[in-house]
Amino acid sequence: MFEFKDQVVLVTGAGSPRGMGRVFAQTFAELGAKVVLCDINKEGVDANVKELTAAGFEAAGFAGNLCKEDEVTSLVDFVLERYGRIDVLINNAGISQKVTVADMTLKDMERIFSVNMFALFLLTKTVCEVMKKQNYGRIVHLSSVSGKRGGGVFGGAHYSASKAAVLGFSKNLAREVSQYGITTNCVCPGLINTDIWKSMSPEQAKPVIDAIPMGRPGEPEEVASAIVFLASKEASYITGEEIDINGGSHMD
């Protein structure tokens, strides 16, 4: 089960040395995939690709701003020229900002949506055309518990709204592309043990942890496991869905 040998997996937001994107890429590489890491941070992408290739995995990197349509096209062309196909797209790239609605500006709203929703739209649209020709594809978007319950962990209302938009986008897309053998699903992580969490003071962290029945943050590997399932051939009849990964802090 969960065999990705010779599949090509594209992971965005994969330039952090301790972020979830790096873990996602490594997980797929360990399962036999050829992975392409993308991030606006070139140094981070290069370092993560070097780490993977040094371990004997097939990996490539692309540094670009996915908010720009021409750079999205360049990314997809790069993957196709190198590997000839795209089997799995993991839309992990995203940003947040802790600010109240009272202090929020239109520019703040535009910046968050530009990365979290508009860039996701541009890349997904372009990759879908590739997957349609293949008559196969798996797309997994990173939403958030904040998009389902309206914040409560990190970020402001614009972050919650952008992540809620991802859920609606994915469901509608599922109606359009399922006939081509393409599935599109979301994962909705809660508090995950990344640098953002580690930057919180004990006073800030306590109420967040207290609201999680499991009493701890999740690990990136726990998110990766859910993504692997949704991206697998075994999940062929699951589309337009979301999986909550939050230790019980939000239950539908």
N, C-alpha and C positions, 0 to 999 in steps of 0.2 A: 504493500500500500504506500501511497504518497511518493511515487517514483517520478522524478523530474529529469531523468537522464536525457541529455540533449535538448531539453526545453530551454527557451530563452526567456529570462525573467528580468523585467525592468523595474527598478526600485528608485523612486524619487525621494528627496530629502535624506540622502544617504551619505552626507559629508561630515557628520559629527563623529568624533572619536568614541563617544559613549551613547549615541542616540539610538532610537529604535530602528531607523533605516539601516544602519550598519548591521544590526543583529538580524534583521530580515534577510539582507543579502547573504550573510554568512550561513543562515539556516538553509536557504535554497541551494547555495553552493554545496553544502554538505550532503544534500539530497541529489546531487548530480547535475544541477542546472548550470547553464551559462548565465552569469548575472551581469547586468549593466547597472552601475550606480550613477545616479545623477544628483547634482546639487549645485547651487550657485557658488559654493565654497570649493574652489578648485584644489586648494591644498588639502582640504579634508577628503575630497573624493580620491585624489591621487594616493594619499596615505592609506585609505581603506582598501583601495584596489591593490596596492602593493602588498598589504598584509594578506589578502586572499590569494594572490598569485604565488606569494612566497610559501603558502601552505599547500600549493599544488592544485588550486582551484582555477577554473576558467572565469576570468572577470575582466571587465573593461569599465572605463569611467568617462563621463561627459560632464563638463562644467557649463552651465547655462542658466539663463533666467527664463523660466517657463511661463512667465507673464507676457513674454514677447512671442508672437505667433511664428516669426521667422526662426527663432531659436528652438521652438518646439519642433518645427519641420526639420531643422538640422539634426536634432537629437534622434528623431525617428529614422531619418536617412542614415545616420551614423550606425544605428543598430542593424538596419537592414543590410547595409554594405558589409558589415562585419560578420553577421550571423544569418542573414537571409529571412528571418521571421521574428515575430514577437508572440510568445505564447501566454505570458502572464504580465500584467501591469499592476504594480502596487503603488497607488497614489498616496504616498506618505508625507510629502512636503507640506508644511504648514507653519504659520506663525501665530503668536498670541500677544495680547497686551492687557495688562491689568489697569482698567480705567472704568470709572462710573459713566453712566449715560449722561449725567449732568456735565461731566468734563470732556466727553467724547466730541470729536469734531468730524465733519464729513470726510476730511482727508484720512482720519483714523479708520473710518468705516470702509472707505475705498481701498486702503492699503491691505486690510485684513481680508476683504473679499477678493482682492486681486490675486493673492497667493492661495488662499484656502479654497476658493470656488472657481474663479475665472481661469487660473492656470490649470486646475484639474480638468475643467471643461475642454480647454484647448488640446491638452495632451490626450485625453480620453477620446475625443472626436477623431483625432488623427490616427491613433492606434486602432480604433474600431475599424477603420477602413482597411488596415492591414489584416486584422483578424477576420473580417468578412471574407476576404479572398482566400484565407486559410480554411474557412468554415470551422474555426475553433478559436476560443480565447477565454481567458479568465481575468476578470478585473476586480480588484479589491481596493476599496477606498477607505481611508482612515477618517472616520467621523469622530465623535467624542461623546462621553456621558453628558458633557455640557450642552450638546445639541439636542439631547432628549429631555433633560430636566431643567434646562435654563441656568447653566453655570454652577457655581458652588465649589469648584476646584481651582481653576486658574482662568484668567482672561476676563473680558468684559462681555457685554451683551452682543457686540459685533462678532466676537468669536463664537458665541453660542449660536447666533443666527447663521453664520457661515457654515458651521458644522451641521446644523439642521437642514440647510440648503443641500448639502452633500447627500443626505439621506433621501430627500425628495428627488433629486437628480438621478440617483442610482436606480430608484424604483421605476421612474419613467423610462430610463434608458433600457431597463430589463424588458419592457414591453416592445421596444423597438428592435433589439438585437438578438433576442433569444432564438429566433428562426435561423440565425447564422451559427449556432453552436457556441454563442458567447454568453457567459454568465457575468453578472455584475452585482456585487454584494458589498456590504460595509461591516467594519468592526468598530465598536464604540468603546475605546478604553476609558477607564477612570484614572485614578492616580497611579502613575507608573514610575518606577524607580530610575529616573533619569537625572540629568544635571539640574533641571528645573526644581524637582523635588528636593534634591540635596542642597539647593540654595536657600531653602526656607529655614527660618529660625524655629527653634522648638516651640515657641509661642504660636507661630503661624501654623506649624505642622499638627499640633495636638488636636484642634477641632476637626481638621480634615480626617485624621486617622480615626478619631472617635466616631465619625459618621460611617466608617466602613466596618460592616459586621465581621469581616475576617481580620480586622485590626492591623493591617499592613498595606503598603503599596504593592502593586503588581510588579512583576519583572518583565522586561522586554521579551524574554523568551516565551512567556506565557501568552503574550499577544501574537508572537510569531507562530505559535502552534495553531491558533485559530485561523490565521491567515493561510498557512500551509493547507489546512483542510479545505477552505473555500477555494483555493487556487488549484486544487487537485482534480484529477479526472473522477475521483470517487464522489465529488460534490456536483456531479453533472446535472442533477435535477433540483438544485438550489439556486435561485436567482431572485433579486429584488429584496433580499433579506438583510438583517443586521444582527450581529452577535455582540452582546454586552459582555465586557471583560472588566469588571469593576469591583470584585470582591463582595458584591451585594449592596453597594452604595446606591444603586438604582435598580429596581426590579419592575419590569413591565407586567 
